Amino acid sequence: MKYLTYIFALLLGTVVLFYSCDDDADDEGVVCVQTTWFEDADGDGLGNPDVSQLACEQPNGFVADNTDTDDAGGVSTITGGTPVSAFDDFNADAVTVSFDGDEITIESNALPNHTSPYWDSSNELFIDAIIADPNTMSPGTIREGSYTLTVPSSPELASASSSTGLGAIGIAISGAPIFNDEEGPNIQLTAQVASGFDYAGGHNGPTGYHYHLESSDIEENTLLSFDDERLVGILQDGFLLYGRRDSETGDYPTDLDESGGHFGPTQHSNGESFYHYHVINEIFVEPYIILFGGDLQGTPNQFM
């Protein structure tokens, strides 16, 4: 009799569980199936087995993996929105920023506010080549362009990273676009090509002037980051890109993921942690450092 009572209780529990889950069915009648998700505080795709939660859909900052025994020492997973004050660093003569609910739109005419040998010689910002080798400089001059990027005001890490493509992957604070580490389809930049870049890490191309590299540490560079913590720009997944150093410590961050990203405060966030990228302190080709050569960790948005 006790055995029958046990079976009845087990069946009753199963029915209750079924109806409980059925309460979470969506409009199409698909029943919620809860999964255990593990906190991924350092954004490396591996979860902390000691911090978990049940949910039908993957929560932000959590993954299905549970093999991370050192989750960056418990780095904060607070995902504060993009600090509005960061946009004060953008060149107002080239960049217009507008806010609409939970979206931010960045529009740029692609005209940087610094000197370069890529300006037409009649322009007041034209200078003779300082870093660039005149023999390897690309043809053409800086000209007006049009870039519009709309991103979430609180971007989130995606469940899978996305590779960058040719063309603009971000907008620098100067207004010029940021490109990745390729000069053509599956053709990485070489030292010879990079030798024609100006001190700001940019050169001219078929679509206009753009950056690939971090600025050189020379006197003429008074705007863009070079081995410091300055804001470089915003990438197409909505996350900000900063220089090689951390604004709080002044040192190179040691908890960056493969794309140079991590959670932490910056000079713009009033102590609040949020996910952002840094220029990774590694030589790309001697003696140059690439601005961004990894995958986007958020969902990429299209340039218009």
ABEGO torsion letter per residue (X at the ends): XAAAAAAAAAAAAAAAAAAAAAAABBAAGBBBBBBBBBBBAAGAGBBBAABBBBBABBBBGBBABAABABBGGGBBABBBBBBAAAAAABBAAABBBBBBEABBBBBBAGBBABBBAABBAABAABBBBAABBAAABBBEBBBBBBBBBBBBABBBBBABBBBBBBEBABBBAAGBBBBBABABBGBBBBAAAAAABBAAGBBBBAAEBBBABBBBBBAABAABBBGBABBAEBBAAGBBBBBABBAAAGBBBAABBAAGBBBEBBAAAGGBBBBBBBBBBBBABOABBBABABBBABBBBBBX
